[in-house]
Amino acid sequence: MHAATNISERKGSPSAAELNGNYSYAQMWRLVTEFAQTIADEKVRTMFEKCFFSSLDTAAETLSDGSIFMLTGDIPAMWLRDSSVQVTGYLPYCAVDADVKKLIKGLLKRQFFYIALDPYANAFNRDPNGRGHKDDLTDYDSPWVWERKFEIDSLCYPLWLAQQYAETTGDYSVYDEGSAPRLRAFSTPSKPSSSTRKNRSIIIPVRSIRSSRRCRTAARARPSAIRG
């Protein structure tokens, strides 16, 4: 099984699945399993383990460019807001598990790619296949866009996830020069949404992006969220 395979194709616990002779998400799996053993009720313990790994089992897909496409529910599209929330349970493990770090960084890569395409859209297709709400009245359309319904939290959640990732890992490369053109979509003119006929800018004060030396030092000095 190669790296570009949909994680949902792995059966059983995705963290215990063998991948090219190695175990993926091994550190997170070990820590979560150790915690699960403290749950006395077997039914509750099994439910916890299945729910915790659900996003990996059923939603996450590693694409050929290393980015992560995250299905939202049973709809074959990815919502910016929902995909951020789907990985919040894995965030603390970024500091100790390289696979989790790669997962969230790959998701951010995909999110910023979509935002650069259309900052007014809230849900996107895996490929430019033209699927989705194509009967909506809008001044702009793209085969990448599943739904073009402007929601401010669709822009805020990826920024929040990026900062949480950076502070947890000390890796601020999500804000590097390669990401800069995509981040500029937050403050540059774009096509209007279906709710307006005037071309206007989306201007969001990105106060959460703190990449100064002082903040980076503080991030590295933070005690790990995982102990044991």
N, C-alpha and C positions, 0 to 999 in steps of 0.2 A: 504494500500500500504506500503510495507516494504522498508528498506533502500537499499536493493540490487536490487531494481527495476530500469530498464532503465528510466532515466529522460525523454527521448523522448516520453515515453508512456503517460506522463501527458499532458493533453490537455489545451490549452490556455496558459496564462503566467505562466511559471514554478515557478516563485517567489511567485505567489499568490496561488499555488496549496497546498491544505491541505495535510499534511503528519503526520499521527498518532496524529491528533488533533492539530497540530501546523502548522504554515506557514513557508515553507522553503524559504531561501534567503530573509527574510522579510525586513531586514534593507536595503539591496541593492535595493530591489524592491521599497521601500518607497522613497529612495533618487533619484533613476532614474525616478520614476513617477513624483516626484516634479519637477525635471528638465524638463521632457517632457511637463509639463503644460506650460512652458515658450515658447514653440514652437507654434507660432500663426497658422501656416498652418496645418490643421487637417491631411491632407494626408501625409505631411512630418513627423508629430508627430507620426502617426501610423506606418509609415515605420521605423522610428528610434527605436521605442519600439520593433518591430518584429525583426529587425536586431540585436539589442543589445542582446536580449535573445536567438538568434538563436542557439548558441552553446549548450545552456542548453536544448532547445526544440528538437534539431535534432541530436546531436552528443555525448553528455556526458552520460556515463553509470557507475554507481557505482557497483563495483564487490564485491563478498562476502568477500574478504580480506580487503576491505576498499579503495582499489586503484581505480583510475578512468581511464576508457578506453574512448578515444576520437576519434570518427570516423572522417576521413578526407574526406569531400565532400560526394560523393555518392559511395565511395569505402569502402568495409567492412574491412578496415585496419587503423592502427594508425601510422602516421608519427611523428617522434620525433620533428622536426622543426615546422610543422604545428600545432600540438597540443599545443605547447608552445604559438604560436601566437594567437590561438583561445581563450585563456583565459586572454590575456593581458588587455582587457577592464575591466575585473573584479578585477584586481590586487589592485587598490586603495581601494576597499571595504573590503579587508582582515582585515583591522584594526578595522572595525566596525561590521562585519557580520561573525559569527562563521561558517555558512554554506559555505560561499565563501572561508574562510580559509581552511576548510576541503576539499573542491573541489580541490583547487590548490595543497595542500599538498598531496592529494590522487593521483593527476596526476603525481607529481614528483616521488612518490613511484613507479608508473607504469613505468615511463620513465627510472629510474635508474635500475629497474628490467630488462628491455629490453636491456639496454646498457651492463649490466653485462653478458647477454646471448650472445650478438654478437655486439661489438662496431663498426664493419664495416657495419652493416645493417642500413638502413634508415627508414624502415617501417615494422610493425609487426602485427601479427594476434591477435585477442582477446584471442583465445585458441590455443593450439598446433595442429591445424587442417590441416596443410600442404598446405594451399591455397597460391596463389600468383604466382610470376614469377619463376616457377620451371624449365623453359627451359634455364635459364641463365647458362653460364658456370662459375662455381666457385669451389674453393677447399673446401668449407664448406657449409653445408646446415643444416637448423633446421626447424622443423614443425612450430615454432613460427614466422619465418621470412617470411614476404610478399615480400619484395624486398631487395636485398643485393647490394645496389649501394652506395659506400662510399661517404659521403658528410660531410665536416668539420662542416658545420652549424648544422648538426644533433646532434653533440656532444656539440657545443657551446650554442645552445638555451636552453637546459635543465639546464645548469649551470647558464646561465643568469637569467632564470626564478627562480631558487632556490635562487639566491642572491637577486633578487627583492622582492621575498616573505619574505625572512629573514629580509631585511631592512624595509619593510613595517610593519611587525608584531612584530619584535623583537624576533621571534621564530627561533632559529638556530638549532632546532632539526633535520632538514633535513640533517645536516652534522654530526649527532651523530654516535655512534659506529655501530648502525644497518645499516647505510647507507655507512659506510666506505668501506666494501668489494666491494660494487657496484661502488663507486667512484674510487677505485683502477683500474677499467677497463680502465680508461683514460690513465694510465701510465704503464700498464703491457702487456707482450707479448700476442698476440691473434692470432686467425686463420687469414691467409691472405685473402684479398678480391679477386674478380675475375680479378682485374686489375694487380695482382702481384702474383708471384710464390714463393716469399721468405717470411718467417715468420718474421715479424718486429713489433715493438711496436708502439702504438699510444701514443705520448707524447705531452700533451697539458699543457702549464703553467697555472695552475689554480689560477691566480692572483686575480680573483674575489671573491675567498672564503676567506673572512676576518672575522674570528670568534674570534678575540682577544677581550679582555675586553673593550678596547677603542672603537672598532667598535660597539660592542653590546650596549655600553652606548650611543653612537651617534645615533644608530638606534632607541633606546627607546626615545631619546630626540627629534627626528624629529617630527615636527608638522604633524598632520594627513592630508592626502591628501583630506579628506572629511570634509567640514565644514557645519554646519547647524544642 
